């Protein structure tokens, strides 16, 4: 079935945020077998803004948080499309989509991906990994693993920078703890929105958390006045046992990776 102009615009913004209409038009012409003209893209964007599917900010257009939360099934369609056309081998294609039923399986996957790529980092050359997160919940749930990971990055001459959307007492406590181990962390960052990202030198992992997951996490962070108010075991059990899905897109498109790295770095300046 032929895709509508609005569907094409949505797919384009799913793989790259902050595009103006000219950039959207160019991206669609380069990546889609579509005959859409500039006027058609303009009309589609205008309608999507009116429908609160996308929002306009100073840097360009992006999908609205509310729409993504209510339409995570859209990722299922994207996954089916990628599976049919390219497969899931992220070494062989620009995009791959994965799905996990809890954060433990997600974290196992993220560690595996990083372990596979760690040898490519040249210890003689400084590298940077940038995390864009809602909250650094892993440090609260698995502090020993997180600190061991921070040391491993340091051993490989890799700087870790974190942009955290949250600015609660727990977020600030995590910032102090992470920076003692060499990380640079900024809380209250506008970079963190509906998704989390891990931005490497040559690929990006974007994580779409289910609404249930975010509600549990935000409830804990909003109520705790200090780390002493936190019950890590209870939180971990709740996050593991609640029924939700986590969708992940892995990008290896060089233009997208560069675009996201440049934008993320700008938040530290």
BELUR-V812224 format. One record per backbone hydrogen bond with DSSP energy under -0.5 kcal/mol. NH is the residue of the N-H (numbers start at 1). CO is the residue of the C=O. Records with the same first field share a line. If there is no record, write none. Layout:
NH: CO + CO
This chain:
8: 4
9: 5
10: 6
11: 7
12: 8
13: 9
14: 10
15: 11
16: 12
18: 61
19: 61
24: 20
25: 21
26: 22
27: 23
28: 24
29: 25
30: 26
31: 27
32: 28
34: 32
41: 37
42: 38
43: 39
44: 40
45: 41
46: 42
47: 43
48: 44
49: 45
50: 46
51: 47
52: 49
53: 48
54: 48
55: 62
57: 60
60: 57
61: 19
62: 55
64: 53
68: 64
69: 65
70: 66
71: 67 + 68
72: 69
74: 71
75: 72
76: 72 + 73
77: 73
78: 74
79: 75
80: 76
81: 77
82: 78
83: 79
84: 80
85: 81
86: 82
87: 82
90: 88
92: 89
93: 89
96: 250
98: 248
100: 246
106: 102
107: 103
108: 104
109: 105
110: 106
111: 107
112: 108
113: 109
114: 110
115: 111
116: 112
117: 113
118: 114
119: 115
120: 117
121: 118
123: 121
125: 122
127: 157
129: 159
130: 199
131: 161
132: 197
133: 131 + 163
137: 135
139: 136
140: 136 + 137
141: 137
142: 138
146: 142
147: 143
148: 144
149: 145
150: 146
151: 147
152: 148
153: 149
154: 150
155: 151
156: 152
157: 154
158: 153
159: 127 + 157
161: 129 + 159
162: 184
163: 131
164: 162 + 186
165: 133 + 163
166: 134
172: 168
173: 169
174: 170
175: 171
176: 172
177: 173
178: 174
179: 175
180: 176
181: 177 + 178
182: 179
183: 178
184: 160
186: 162
188: 166
189: 164
192: 189
193: 191 + 195
196: 207
197: 132
198: 205
199: 130
200: 198 + 203
204: 251
205: 198
206: 204 + 249
207: 196
208: 247
209: 194 + 207
210: 245
214: 210
215: 211
216: 212
217: 213
218: 214
219: 215
220: 216
221: 217
222: 218
223: 219
224: 220
229: 226
230: 227
232: 230
235: 231
236: 232
237: 233
238: 234
239: 235
240: 236
241: 237
242: 238
244: 101 + 242
246: 100
247: 208
248: 98
249: 206
250: 96
251: 204 + 249
252: 94
253: 94
257: 253
258: 254
259: 255
260: 256
261: 257
262: 258
263: 259
264: 260
265: 261
266: 262
267: 263 + 264
268: 265
269: 266
